[in-house]
Amino acid sequence: MAESVLADRGCSLVTGGGGFIGAHLVRLLLEQEERVRVLELEGVPVLDGAEAIRGSVADESVVRKAMIGVQRVYHLAANTGLWARDKHVFRKINYESTCTVLHEAMRANVEVVVHTSTESILMGQNDPDKLDSTTPLWPRKNKTLGPYCEAKLLAEQAALEAASNGLSVVVVSPALPVGPGDWHMTPPTRMIVNFLNQKISAYLDCCLNLVDVRDVAEGHILAAQRGRSGERYLLGHENMKLSQLLCMLEDITGLAMPKNKVPYWLALMVGVLQEFIADYVTHKAPIAPLTGVRLAGRGNCFNSDRAVHELGFRQSSIRQALVDEIVWLAETRQINLPVSLIRKTF
């Protein structure tokens, strides 16, 4: 009986299912007794219970193999870093591979594709309340975005074009996810780790929109079930200044956070210098990637009401998500802080 029920529910493919959001999504799908297939690179752990297809989303033959018998596709695979030595990798993985996934999904006649985009490509406006699921994308030729954002912009445009051509595609745009389990150190987690390890003595105050990564994972499933093809749903929650986030981190951990603010022009100069050193000297990711500085300089806030009202998107406590993340970081020894010192209550 169990096998027939699973067969009726079909199979879900998660590209990038070993990543931060992807692993939480795979766990939720398995808990819902879905049959789950994960397309992931060699060496990246995949949760027990999921079928693993090893290879790159840049490999058309691997993507075609992964699509066999699939009803739903959650396309999360991407290079989420804001810096890479080879800048072309962003276009190859974040855009060209998305085109491959969309083409093969159309070929396999899947029921729905949920494409994971990003809020960082939404065009900033003077009124922060207008940055929501209906906010337009930045112009394609805007070179201030950086290679990561440029590639993600092209990928979302390709997803929406596929929807207009008959493929059922729902776009979700997560804000900055926080919570436990980020082994790959996405930019929000790396920022928090650098502050907690006291590697940063000053900060550029800006507006951030934080969201529990577990809510984002659930939001993907809700998008597949209730989302409208050709529409974007912004998956975010709480807008706060970076200075407010630092106060919260200090309260949770007891560690003194930086109190010195730097102006945007100075942060931009530091970003340019660090990027140059990373590109031509160290070949290691800078603490302050230039794209990250430019995004912070925009200082946009976001509104996720469409996802809440149309999808039933959950928005859990950001403080609790940060507590859970900090406990995980301490337990995995990525920050030098005993778990016993973390304030786990409000």
URSUL-V528629 format. One record per pair of residues at least 24 apart in sequence whose ideal C-beta (glycine too) atoms are under 10 Angstrom apart, sorted by the first residue. I is the first residue (numbers start at 1). J is the second residue. Records with the same first field share a line. If there is no record, write none. Layout:
I->J, J
This chain:
2->33
3->35
5->33
6->33, 34, 35
7->35, 69
9->33, 34, 35, 71, 72
10->34, 35, 69, 70, 71, 72, 110, 111
11->35, 36, 37, 51, 67, 68, 69, 70, 71, 72, 73, 110
12->36, 37, 38, 50, 70, 71, 72, 73, 74, 110, 112, 114, 220, 221, 224
13->37, 38, 39, 51, 53, 63, 66, 67, 68, 69, 70, 71, 72, 73, 74, 75, 101, 104, 105, 108, 110, 113
14->38, 39, 40, 46, 47, 50, 66, 72, 73, 74, 75, 76, 77, 114, 217, 220
15->39, 40, 53, 56, 57, 63, 66, 73, 74, 75, 76, 77, 78, 97, 98, 101, 116
16->40, 41, 44, 57, 74, 75, 76, 77, 78, 79, 80, 93, 116, 184
17->44, 46, 47, 50, 52, 53, 74, 76, 77
18->43, 44, 45, 46, 47, 50, 52, 76, 77, 183, 184
19->44, 76, 77, 78, 80, 116, 181, 182, 183, 184, 186
20->76, 80, 174, 177, 178, 179, 180, 181, 182, 183, 184, 185, 186, 188, 189, 213, 216, 217
21->74, 76, 80, 116, 172, 174, 177, 179, 181, 182, 186, 213, 214, 216, 217, 219, 220, 235
22->46, 47, 74, 76, 77, 78, 116, 184, 217, 220
23->47, 50, 76, 181, 182, 183, 184, 213, 217
24->177, 179, 180, 181, 182, 212, 213, 214, 215, 216, 217, 218, 220
25->74, 76, 114, 116, 213, 214, 216, 217, 218, 219, 220, 221
26->50, 74, 76, 217
27->181, 214, 217
28->214, 217, 218, 220, 221
29->72, 74, 217, 220, 221, 224
32->221
34->71, 72, 221
35->69, 70, 71
36->72, 74
37->65, 66, 67, 68, 69, 70, 73
38->66, 74, 77
39->63, 65, 66, 67, 73, 75, 76, 77, 101
40->66, 77
41->77
44->183, 184
45->183
56->92, 93, 97, 100
57->92, 93, 94, 96, 97, 98, 100, 101, 104
58->89, 92, 93, 96, 97, 100
59->97, 100
60->97, 100, 101, 103, 104
61->104
62->100, 104
63->97, 100, 101, 102, 103, 104, 105, 107, 108
64->100, 103, 104, 107, 108
65->104
66->101, 104, 108
67->101, 104, 105, 106, 107, 108, 109, 110
68->104, 108
69->108, 110
70->104, 105, 108, 109, 110, 111, 113
71->108, 109, 110, 111, 112, 224
72->105, 110, 111, 112, 113, 114, 168, 220, 221, 224, 225
73->101, 102, 104, 105, 108, 110, 111, 112, 113, 114, 115, 167, 168, 169, 224
74->112, 113, 114, 115, 116, 172, 217, 220, 221, 223, 224
75->101, 102, 105, 113, 114, 115, 116, 117, 155, 159, 169, 220
76->114, 115, 116, 172, 174, 217, 220
77->101, 116
78->116, 117, 118, 148, 151, 152, 155
79->147, 148, 151, 152
80->116, 118, 148, 152, 184, 185, 186, 187, 188
81->148, 184, 185, 186, 187, 190, 285, 289, 291, 292
82->120, 146, 147, 148, 149, 186, 187, 190, 275, 285, 286, 288, 289, 290, 291, 292, 293, 294, 295
83->146, 147, 148, 187, 274, 275, 278, 279, 284, 285, 286, 288, 289, 290, 291, 292
84->147, 148, 278, 279, 285, 289
85->278, 279, 280, 282, 283, 284, 285
86->147
87->146, 147, 148, 150, 151, 279
88->147, 151
89->147, 148, 151
90->146, 147, 148, 149, 150, 151, 152, 154, 155, 291
91->147, 148, 150, 151, 154, 155
92->151
93->151, 155
94->118, 147, 148, 149, 150, 151, 152, 153, 154, 155
95->150, 151, 152, 153, 154, 155, 156, 157, 158
96->151, 154, 155, 158
97->151, 155
98->151, 152, 154, 155, 156, 157, 158, 159, 162
99->154, 155, 158, 159, 161, 162
101->155, 158, 159, 162
102->155, 158, 159, 161, 162, 163, 165, 167, 169
103->158, 162, 167
105->162, 167, 168, 169
106->162, 165, 166, 167, 168, 169
109->167
110->167, 168, 169
111->168, 224
112->167, 168, 169, 170, 223, 224, 225, 227, 229
113->159, 162, 163, 167, 168, 169, 170, 171, 224, 229
114->159, 168, 169, 170, 171, 172, 219, 220, 221, 222, 223, 224, 225, 227, 233
115->155, 156, 158, 159, 160, 162, 163, 169, 170, 171, 172, 173, 220, 223, 232
116->152, 155, 156, 159, 171, 172, 173, 174, 216, 219, 220, 223, 235
117->152, 153, 155, 156, 157, 159, 160, 171, 172, 173, 174, 232, 233, 234, 235
118->148, 149, 152, 153, 155, 156, 172, 173, 174, 175, 176, 234, 295
119->173, 174, 175, 176, 209, 211, 232, 234, 235, 236, 295, 300, 302, 304
120->145, 146, 148, 149, 152, 153, 173, 175, 176, 187, 291, 292, 294, 295, 298, 300
121->145, 148, 149, 150, 151, 152, 153, 154, 155, 156, 157, 173, 295
122->153, 156, 173, 232, 234, 298, 300, 302
123->298, 300
124->295, 297, 298, 299, 300, 301
125->300
127->301
128->207, 209, 239, 299, 300, 301, 302, 303
129->301, 302, 303, 305
130->300, 301, 302, 303
131->207, 209, 234, 236, 239, 298, 300, 301, 302, 303
132->173, 232, 233, 234, 236, 301, 302, 303, 304, 305, 306, 307
133->171, 172, 173, 231, 232, 233, 234, 235, 236, 302, 303, 304, 305, 306, 307, 310
134->231, 232, 234, 303, 306
135->173, 232, 234, 300, 302, 303
137->232
144->290, 291, 294, 295, 297, 298
145->291, 294, 295
146->275, 289, 290, 291, 292, 293, 294, 295
147->291
148->187, 289, 291, 292, 295
149->291, 294, 295
150->291
156->232
159->230, 232
160->229, 230, 231, 232
161->230
162->229, 230
163->228, 229, 230, 231
164->229, 230
166->229
167->229, 230
168->224, 227, 228, 229, 230
169->227, 229, 230, 231
170->220, 222, 223, 224, 225, 226, 227, 228, 229, 230, 231, 232, 233, 311
171->223, 227, 229, 230, 231, 232, 233, 234
172->216, 219, 220, 222, 223, 224, 227, 231, 232, 233, 234, 235, 307, 311, 313
173->232, 233, 234, 235, 236, 302, 304, 307
174->209, 211, 213, 215, 216, 217, 219, 220, 233, 234, 235, 236, 304
175->208, 209, 210, 211, 216, 234, 235, 236, 237, 238, 239, 301, 302, 304
176->208, 209, 210, 211, 213, 216, 236, 237, 245, 302
177->210, 211, 212, 213, 214, 215, 216, 217, 235, 236, 237, 321, 325
178->208, 210, 211, 212, 213, 216, 237, 238, 245, 318, 321, 322, 324, 325, 326
179->210, 211, 212, 213, 214, 215, 216, 217, 316, 318, 320, 321, 322, 323, 324, 325, 328
180->212, 213, 214, 321, 323, 324, 325, 326, 327, 328, 329, 331, 332
181->213, 214, 324, 325, 328, 332
182->213, 325, 328, 329, 332, 334
183->328, 332, 334
185->285, 334
186->213
187->285, 289, 291, 292, 295
188->213, 245, 325
189->213, 325, 328, 329, 334
190->285, 287, 289, 292
191->242, 245, 287, 288, 292, 296
192->245, 246, 249, 322, 325, 326, 329, 334, 335
193->325, 326, 329, 334, 335
194->287, 288, 335
195->242, 245, 246, 249, 250, 253, 255, 257, 258, 335
196->249, 250, 252, 253, 255, 257, 325, 326, 329, 330, 334, 335, 336, 337
197->255, 329, 334, 335, 336, 337
198->255, 256, 257, 258, 335, 336
199->287
200->246, 257, 258, 260, 287, 288
201->258, 259, 260, 262
202->258, 259, 260, 261, 262, 266, 267, 270
203->242, 243, 245, 246, 257, 258, 259, 260, 261, 262, 267, 288, 296
204->242, 261, 262, 263, 264, 266, 267, 268, 270, 271, 288, 292, 293, 296, 297, 299
205->241, 242, 243, 244, 246, 261, 262, 263, 264, 267, 296, 299
206->241, 242, 243, 264, 267, 293, 295, 296, 297, 298, 299, 300
207->239, 240, 241, 242, 244, 296, 298, 299, 300, 301, 302
208->236, 238, 239, 240, 241, 242, 244, 245, 295, 296, 299, 300, 301, 302
209->234, 235, 236, 237, 238, 239, 240, 300, 301, 302, 303, 304, 318
210->236, 237, 238, 239, 240, 245, 248, 318, 319, 321, 322
211->235, 236, 237, 238, 302, 304, 313, 314, 315, 316, 318, 321
212->237, 238, 314, 315, 316, 317, 318, 320, 321, 322, 324, 325
213->316, 321, 324, 325
214->314, 316, 321, 324
215->304, 307, 313, 314, 315, 316, 321
216->313, 314
218->311, 312, 313, 314, 316
219->304, 307, 308, 311, 312, 313, 314, 315
220->311
221->311
222->307, 310, 311, 312, 313, 314
223->307, 310, 311, 313
224->311
225->311, 312
226->307, 310, 311, 312, 313
227->306, 307, 310, 311
228->306, 310, 311
231->306, 310
232->306, 307
233->304, 306, 307, 308, 310, 311, 313
234->302, 303, 304, 305, 306, 307, 308, 313
235->302, 304, 307, 308, 311, 313, 314, 315
236->301, 302, 303, 304, 307, 313, 315
237->302, 304, 307, 308, 313, 314, 315, 316, 317, 318, 321
238->301, 302, 304, 315, 316, 317, 318, 319, 321
239->300, 301, 302, 303
240->301, 318
241->299, 301
242->296, 299
245->318, 322
248->318, 319, 322, 323
249->322, 326
251->319, 322, 343, 346
252->319, 322, 323, 325, 326, 327, 337, 341, 342, 343, 344
253->322, 323, 326, 329, 330, 335, 337, 341, 342, 343
254->337, 341, 342, 343
255->326, 335, 336, 337, 341
264->293, 294, 296, 297, 298, 299
265->297
266->293
267->292, 293, 294, 296, 297
268->293, 294, 296, 297
269->293
271->296, 297
317->346
319->343, 345, 346
320->344, 345, 346
